[in-house]
Amino acid sequence: MDIYMVGGAVRDALLGLPVQDHDWVVVGATPDELTALGYLPVGKDFPVFLHPQTREEYALARTERNTARGYRGFAIHAAPDVTLEEDLARRDLTINSIAAPARPKMADAGFEPDLGALIDPHGGQRDIQDKVLRHVTDAFREDPVRILRLARFAARFADFGVAPETLALMREMVAHGEVDALVAERVWQELGRGLMEGTPSRMFAVLRDCGALQHLLPEVEKLWGVPQRPEYHPEVDTGVHLMMVLDMAAHLNASLPVRFACLVHDLGKGTTPAELLPRHIGHEERSVRLLKGLCARLRVPTDCRELAEVVAREHGNIHRSAEFGAAALVRLLERCDAFRKPQRLDEILLACECDARGRLGFQDTAYPQRRRLAQALQAAQSVVTASIAEAAQAAGLSGPKIGEMIHAARVQAVQAWIAGPASQADTAPSA
């Protein structure tokens, strides 16, 4: 029985990056042999075991064969006669197909890799040095999820390019309809992970280059070639602006719901009638309608969908909110559901800041609307709603009338804040 560290753990170690998870493969063993050594079986689709002390995962060497179109099932063969080279050959990219022999740790239980004795049959070390994302074998075509995985790695390693032969293979897979057979859950899983990488725009650049974006997110693909409003740089179209917004979200360490909102908040601009260009009048309503369809198709989680809908509908009003008086500010806060979900308001405002700063010449500008709306909410929250409700009920009022009184009190509180010195420093033109 031989043990090797494989995959991303070896890759990241060679890149000088922190190794988050150690992936181990066991060659020449059976499930019964590992169980007898105290390993705990946990794999559902193929034999994976937890080390009795470290609880790290150890998988038996295996081969895979696609049994249905798209990502709908693989025949797994895991047996003592499967070699390390066969296991490495089933992997997606050469940079992920390097193995390091394991040796027992001296100080405690478990193993450590010998990075001085690497097994690299597919040239992964060379591709790491040359910064190239390259498929291992033609078996890459059996799993269209690998197109998304490669695009995600491009977002993580932004200075890596895609090998020409790999890009050609991906285009061929798209042309043959392989990405059309992907299940929604896998598409969302990879998109979500890619959005959380350091340069998410690279993921979409790769998906566009191979033609997959048109099949997976046609609403997003339509944004390229659509002009921006005339006050912005005319040479930067809406698609390019979108990529700048996503990278700004990564720069500001935004959460996944914020990044998803940044991706879909302007979808309506891709369907703007010619007579409404380049002002994109009414694109907010079109964006909400399109993103609802996209979210249903990809089964996007509720927190991402709900935040995206608010941002799509209100981002224009939030950009212009420096011009709003107290009544308009309170109505905007109410539409954002800020009184019930005050923490979510900051995510809404962060997405709008990313939109405002994701433009040429605006990357380093301030976004005072974010602070102003947060302070307006704080002023409105100073209203003691329970006291108003009690007084109204004592006067025989109920229902909508109480809501109107609370709304009026909030407007009055925000008006007092606007008139005070604290708000004056935050007044600035809209982005």
C-alpha positions as CSV (number, residue, x, y, z in Angstrom):
1,M,0.0,0.0,0.0
2,D,1.4,3.4,-1.1
3,I,0.1,6.8,-0.1
4,Y,0.5,10.1,-2.1
5,M,-0.6,13.7,-1.6
6,V,-2.3,14.8,-4.9
7,G,-4.3,17.5,-6.6
8,G,-4.7,21.1,-5.3
9,A,-2.6,20.5,-2.2
10,V,0.5,19.8,-4.3
11,R,-0.3,22.6,-6.7
12,D,-0.7,25.2,-4.0
13,A,2.5,24.0,-2.2
14,L,4.4,24.5,-5.4
15,L,2.9,27.9,-5.9
16,G,3.9,28.9,-2.4
17,L,0.2,29.3,-1.4
18,P,-1.3,28.1,1.9
19,V,-2.5,24.5,1.6
20,Q,-6.0,24.5,3.0
21,D,-6.9,20.8,2.5
22,H,-4.7,17.8,2.1
23,D,-5.9,15.3,-0.5
24,W,-4.5,11.8,-0.2
25,V,-4.7,8.9,-2.6
26,V,-4.0,5.3,-1.6
27,V,-2.7,2.9,-4.2
28,G,-2.7,-0.9,-3.8
29,A,-5.2,-1.2,-1.0
30,T,-8.8,-2.5,-0.5
31,P,-11.5,-1.0,1.6
32,D,-11.2,-3.9,4.1
33,E,-7.5,-3.2,4.5
34,L,-8.1,0.5,5.3
35,T,-11.0,-0.4,7.7
36,A,-8.7,-2.8,9.5
37,L,-6.2,0.0,10.1
38,G,-8.9,2.1,11.7
39,Y,-9.8,4.3,8.8
40,L,-13.5,5.3,8.7
41,P,-15.4,4.9,5.4
42,V,-17.4,8.0,4.4
43,G,-17.5,7.9,0.6
44,K,-20.9,7.5,-1.1
45,D,-19.9,7.5,-4.8
46,F,-16.4,6.0,-4.4
47,P,-14.2,4.7,-1.6
48,V,-13.1,7.6,0.7
49,F,-11.9,7.1,4.3
50,L,-11.0,9.3,7.2
51,H,-7.7,8.9,8.9
52,P,-8.3,7.6,12.5
53,Q,-6.3,10.4,14.1
54,T,-6.1,13.4,11.7
55,R,-9.6,12.9,10.1
56,E,-8.1,13.9,6.7
57,E,-9.6,12.2,3.7
58,Y,-7.9,9.3,2.0
59,A,-9.3,8.0,-1.3
60,L,-8.5,4.8,-3.1
61,A,-6.9,5.2,-6.5
62,R,-9.7,5.0,-9.1
63,T,-10.6,5.5,-12.7
64,E,-13.8,7.1,-14.0
65,R,-15.8,6.6,-17.1
66,N,-18.8,8.9,-18.1
67,T,-22.0,6.9,-18.5
68,A,-24.4,9.6,-19.6
69,R,-24.3,12.9,-21.5
70,G,-23.3,15.9,-19.4
71,Y,-22.6,15.5,-15.7
72,R,-25.2,12.8,-15.0
73,G,-23.1,9.8,-13.8
74,F,-19.8,8.1,-13.9
75,A,-18.7,4.5,-13.6
76,I,-16.1,4.3,-10.9
77,H,-13.5,1.6,-10.7
78,A,-11.4,1.5,-7.5
79,A,-9.3,-1.5,-6.9
80,P,-5.7,-2.5,-5.8
81,D,-4.7,-2.8,-9.5
82,V,-5.4,0.9,-10.3
83,T,-2.1,2.6,-10.6
84,L,-1.2,6.1,-9.5
85,E,-0.7,7.1,-13.1
86,E,-4.2,6.0,-14.0
87,D,-5.6,8.0,-11.1
88,L,-3.7,11.1,-12.2
89,A,-4.8,10.7,-15.8
90,R,-8.5,11.1,-14.8
91,R,-7.9,14.5,-13.4
92,D,-8.9,17.8,-15.1
93,L,-5.8,19.9,-15.4
94,T,-2.1,19.2,-15.5
95,I,-1.5,21.5,-12.6
96,N,-3.9,19.3,-10.5
97,S,-2.3,16.0,-11.7
98,I,0.9,16.0,-9.7
99,A,1.5,13.6,-6.8
100,A,4.0,13.7,-3.9
101,P,4.9,10.5,-2.1
102,A,3.8,10.5,1.6
103,R,5.9,9.7,4.5
104,P,4.8,9.2,8.1
105,K,5.2,12.2,10.3
106,M,7.7,12.0,13.1
107,A,5.9,14.1,15.7
108,D,2.3,13.0,15.4
109,A,0.0,10.8,13.5
110,G,-0.7,11.1,9.8
111,F,1.6,11.8,6.8
112,E,3.5,14.6,5.1
113,P,4.4,14.9,1.4
114,D,7.9,14.6,0.0
115,L,7.9,17.5,-2.4
116,G,11.4,16.6,-3.5
117,A,10.2,13.4,-5.2
118,L,7.2,14.5,-7.3
119,I,5.4,12.2,-9.8
120,D,4.4,14.4,-12.7
121,P,3.5,12.4,-15.8
122,H,1.6,15.2,-17.5
123,G,3.9,18.2,-17.1
124,G,2.0,20.0,-14.4
125,Q,5.2,21.6,-13.0
126,R,6.1,23.0,-16.4
127,D,2.6,24.4,-16.8
128,I,2.8,26.0,-13.3
129,Q,6.0,27.6,-14.3
130,D,4.6,28.8,-17.6
131,K,1.3,29.8,-16.0
132,V,-0.9,27.6,-18.3
133,L,-4.2,25.9,-17.7
134,R,-4.1,22.7,-19.8
135,H,-6.3,19.6,-19.8
136,V,-4.7,16.3,-18.9
137,T,-6.2,13.9,-21.5
138,D,-9.0,13.9,-24.0
139,A,-11.1,12.4,-21.2
140,F,-11.7,16.1,-20.2
141,R,-14.5,16.1,-22.7
142,E,-16.5,13.5,-20.7
143,D,-17.3,16.0,-18.0
144,P,-18.6,19.4,-19.1
145,V,-18.4,20.7,-15.5
146,R,-14.7,20.9,-16.1
147,I,-15.3,23.9,-18.4
148,L,-16.7,25.7,-15.4
149,R,-13.9,24.4,-13.2
150,L,-11.2,25.7,-15.6
151,A,-13.0,29.0,-15.8
152,R,-13.0,29.2,-12.0
153,F,-9.3,28.4,-11.8
154,A,-8.7,31.2,-14.3
155,A,-10.5,33.5,-11.8
156,R,-8.3,32.2,-9.0
157,F,-5.0,32.3,-10.9
158,A,-5.6,35.5,-12.9
159,D,-2.1,35.4,-14.5
160,F,-2.6,31.9,-16.0
161,G,-3.7,31.6,-19.6
162,V,-5.7,28.7,-21.2
163,A,-3.7,26.4,-23.5
164,P,-4.9,26.8,-27.1
165,E,-5.6,23.1,-27.5
166,T,-7.7,23.2,-24.3
167,L,-9.7,26.2,-25.5
168,A,-10.3,24.4,-28.8
169,L,-11.5,21.3,-26.9
170,M,-13.8,23.4,-24.8
171,R,-15.3,25.1,-27.9
172,E,-15.9,21.7,-29.4
173,M,-17.7,20.5,-26.3
174,V,-19.9,23.6,-26.3
175,A,-20.7,23.1,-30.0
176,H,-21.7,19.5,-29.4
177,G,-24.2,20.6,-26.7
178,E,-22.3,19.2,-23.7
179,V,-22.9,22.3,-21.5
180,D,-26.6,22.2,-22.3
181,A,-26.8,18.9,-20.4
182,L,-25.4,20.2,-17.1
183,V,-27.6,20.1,-14.1
184,A,-28.5,23.4,-12.5
185,E,-27.0,22.6,-9.1
186,R,-23.5,21.9,-10.5
187,V,-23.7,25.1,-12.7
188,W,-24.6,27.2,-9.7
189,Q,-22.0,25.5,-7.4
190,E,-19.2,26.3,-9.8
191,L,-20.5,29.8,-10.6
192,G,-20.8,30.6,-7.0
193,R,-17.3,29.4,-6.2
194,G,-15.9,31.4,-9.2
195,L,-17.6,34.6,-8.1
196,M,-15.8,34.3,-4.8
197,E,-12.3,34.1,-6.4
198,G,-9.9,37.0,-6.5
199,T,-10.6,38.0,-10.1
200,P,-14.1,36.8,-11.0
201,S,-14.1,38.6,-14.4
202,R,-11.6,36.0,-15.6
203,M,-14.1,33.3,-15.2
204,F,-16.6,35.1,-17.5
205,A,-13.9,35.9,-20.0
206,V,-13.0,32.2,-20.3
207,L,-16.7,31.2,-20.6
208,R,-17.3,33.8,-23.3
209,D,-14.2,32.8,-25.2
210,C,-15.3,29.1,-25.4
211,G,-18.9,30.0,-26.1
212,A,-20.3,28.5,-22.9
213,L,-21.6,31.8,-21.4
214,Q,-24.2,32.1,-24.2
215,H,-25.6,28.7,-23.1
216,L,-25.3,29.0,-19.3
217,L,-26.1,32.7,-18.8
218,P,-27.5,34.2,-22.0
219,E,-28.8,37.2,-20.1
220,V,-25.3,38.1,-19.1
221,E,-23.8,37.4,-22.5
222,K,-26.2,40.0,-24.1
223,L,-24.6,42.8,-22.1
224,W,-21.5,42.9,-24.3
225,G,-21.8,45.5,-27.1
226,V,-24.5,47.4,-25.3
227,P,-23.4,51.1,-24.8
228,Q,-23.3,52.7,-21.4
229,R,-25.0,56.0,-20.5
230,P,-23.3,58.9,-22.3
231,E,-21.8,60.4,-19.2
232,Y,-19.5,57.3,-18.8
233,H,-16.7,56.2,-21.1
234,P,-18.3,55.3,-24.4
235,E,-15.5,52.9,-25.3
236,V,-16.4,50.7,-22.2
237,D,-19.6,48.8,-23.0
238,T,-22.0,47.4,-20.4
239,G,-20.4,44.0,-20.4
240,V,-16.9,45.4,-19.7
241,H,-18.4,47.6,-17.0
242,L,-20.0,44.4,-15.4
243,M,-16.6,42.8,-15.2
244,M,-15.1,45.8,-13.5
245,V,-18.0,45.8,-11.0
246,L,-17.3,42.1,-10.2
247,D,-13.7,42.7,-9.7
248,M,-14.5,45.7,-7.5
249,A,-16.7,43.4,-5.4
250,A,-13.8,41.0,-5.0
251,H,-11.5,43.9,-4.1
252,L,-13.9,45.0,-1.4
253,N,-14.2,41.4,-0.1
254,A,-17.9,41.3,-0.7
255,S,-20.0,38.2,0.2
256,L,-21.5,35.8,-2.4
257,P,-25.0,37.5,-2.3
258,V,-23.4,40.9,-3.0
259,R,-21.2,39.5,-5.8
260,F,-24.2,37.7,-7.4
261,A,-26.2,41.0,-7.1
262,C,-23.4,42.7,-8.9
263,L,-23.5,40.1,-11.7
264,V,-27.2,40.4,-12.4
265,H,-28.3,43.9,-11.4
266,D,-28.1,45.3,-14.9
267,L,-29.5,42.4,-16.9
268,G,-32.3,44.6,-18.3
269,K,-29.7,46.7,-20.2
270,G,-29.2,43.7,-22.5
271,T,-32.8,44.0,-23.7
272,T,-33.1,47.8,-23.9
273,P,-35.2,48.8,-27.0
274,A,-33.2,50.8,-29.5
275,E,-35.3,54.0,-29.0
276,L,-34.4,54.0,-25.2
277,L,-30.6,53.8,-25.8
278,P,-28.3,54.9,-24.3
279,R,-30.2,56.0,-21.3
280,H,-31.6,52.5,-20.6
281,I,-34.9,53.9,-19.3
282,G,-36.8,51.3,-17.3
283,H,-34.0,48.8,-17.3
284,E,-34.5,48.1,-13.5
285,E,-37.9,46.5,-14.0
286,R,-36.5,44.4,-17.0
287,S,-33.5,43.4,-14.8
288,V,-35.8,42.1,-12.0
289,R,-37.9,40.1,-14.5
290,L,-34.8,38.5,-16.1
291,L,-33.0,37.7,-12.9
292,K,-36.1,36.0,-11.5
293,G,-36.0,33.6,-14.5
294,L,-32.3,33.1,-14.2
295,C,-32.6,32.3,-10.5
296,A,-35.4,29.8,-11.1
297,R,-33.4,28.1,-13.8
298,L,-30.2,27.8,-11.8
299,R,-32.0,27.3,-8.4
300,V,-30.1,30.2,-6.9
301,P,-30.2,30.3,-3.1
302,T,-32.8,32.5,-1.5
303,D,-30.4,35.0,0.1
304,C,-28.6,35.6,-3.2
305,R,-31.9,36.0,-5.1
306,E,-33.6,38.3,-2.7
307,L,-30.6,40.6,-2.4
308,A,-30.2,40.7,-6.2
309,E,-33.8,41.7,-6.7
310,V,-33.6,44.7,-4.4
311,V,-30.3,45.8,-5.9
312,A,-31.6,45.5,-9.4
313,R,-34.8,47.4,-8.6
314,E,-33.3,50.2,-6.4
315,H,-29.6,50.7,-7.4
316,G,-30.5,53.8,-9.5
317,N,-32.4,55.3,-6.7
318,I,-29.6,54.6,-4.3
319,H,-27.1,56.3,-6.6
320,R,-29.3,59.3,-6.7
321,S,-30.2,59.3,-3.0
322,A,-27.9,62.2,-2.2
323,E,-30.6,64.4,-3.8
324,F,-33.4,62.9,-1.8
325,G,-35.3,64.6,1.0
326,A,-36.5,62.9,4.2
327,A,-39.7,61.4,2.8
328,A,-38.0,59.9,-0.3
329,L,-35.2,58.5,1.9
330,V,-37.7,56.8,4.2
331,R,-39.6,55.3,1.3
332,L,-36.4,54.0,-0.2
333,L,-35.4,52.4,3.1
334,E,-38.9,50.8,3.3
335,R,-38.6,49.4,-0.2
336,C,-35.2,47.9,0.8
337,D,-36.9,46.3,3.9
338,A,-34.2,48.0,5.9
339,F,-36.3,48.3,9.1
340,R,-36.8,44.6,9.3
341,K,-33.4,43.6,7.9
342,P,-31.0,46.4,8.7
343,Q,-27.9,44.2,8.3
344,R,-28.9,43.4,4.8
345,L,-29.1,47.1,3.9
346,D,-25.3,47.3,4.2
347,E,-25.0,44.5,1.6
348,I,-27.3,46.3,-0.7
349,L,-25.3,49.5,-0.4
350,L,-22.0,47.6,-0.9
351,A,-23.3,46.2,-4.1
352,C,-24.3,49.7,-5.3
353,E,-20.9,51.0,-4.3
354,C,-19.3,48.3,-6.4
355,D,-21.5,49.3,-9.3
356,A,-20.6,53.0,-8.9
357,R,-16.8,52.4,-8.6
358,G,-16.7,49.7,-11.3
359,R,-16.1,52.3,-14.0
360,L,-13.0,53.9,-15.6
361,G,-11.9,56.8,-13.5
362,F,-14.2,55.9,-10.5
363,Q,-12.3,53.0,-9.0
364,D,-10.8,55.1,-6.2
365,T,-13.7,57.6,-5.7
366,A,-15.7,57.7,-2.5
367,Y,-19.4,56.5,-2.4
368,P,-21.0,58.8,0.2
369,Q,-24.5,57.4,-0.6
370,R,-23.6,54.3,1.4
371,R,-22.8,56.2,4.6
372,R,-25.7,58.7,4.2
373,L,-28.3,56.0,3.8
374,A,-26.9,54.0,6.8
375,Q,-27.1,57.2,8.9
376,A,-30.6,57.9,7.6
377,L,-31.6,54.5,8.7
378,Q,-30.1,55.0,12.1
379,A,-32.0,58.3,12.5
380,A,-35.3,56.6,11.5
381,Q,-34.6,53.7,13.9
382,S,-34.6,56.2,16.8
383,V,-38.4,56.3,16.5
384,V,-39.9,54.1,19.2
385,T,-42.6,52.3,17.2
386,A,-44.0,50.5,20.2
387,S,-44.9,53.8,21.9
388,I,-46.6,55.1,18.7
389,A,-48.6,51.9,18.3
390,E,-49.7,52.0,22.0
391,A,-50.8,55.6,21.7
392,A,-52.7,54.9,18.4
393,Q,-54.5,51.9,19.9
394,A,-55.5,54.0,22.9
395,A,-57.0,56.5,20.4
396,G,-59.0,53.7,18.8
397,L,-56.7,53.4,15.7
398,S,-55.4,50.2,14.2
399,G,-53.9,48.6,11.1
400,P,-52.8,50.9,8.3
401,K,-53.3,54.0,10.3
402,I,-50.6,52.9,12.8
403,G,-48.3,52.2,9.9
404,E,-48.9,55.7,8.5
405,M,-48.1,57.3,11.9
406,I,-44.9,55.3,12.2
407,H,-43.9,56.3,8.7
408,A,-44.6,60.0,9.5
409,A,-42.5,59.8,12.7
410,R,-39.6,58.3,10.8
411,V,-39.8,61.0,8.1
412,Q,-39.7,63.6,10.9
413,A,-36.7,61.9,12.5
414,V,-34.8,61.8,9.2
415,Q,-35.7,65.4,8.5
416,A,-34.2,66.4,11.8
417,W,-31.1,64.5,11.0
418,I,-30.8,66.2,7.6
419,A,-31.1,69.6,9.1
420,G,-28.4,68.8,11.7
421,P,-24.7,69.4,11.2
422,A,-23.9,65.6,11.1
423,S,-25.5,65.1,7.7
424,Q,-23.9,68.1,5.9
425,A,-20.5,66.5,5.6
426,D,-22.1,63.5,3.8
427,T,-23.8,65.5,1.1
428,A,-22.2,64.9,-2.3
429,P,-23.3,64.4,-5.9
430,S,-24.5,61.0,-7.0
431,A,-22.2,58.6,-8.7
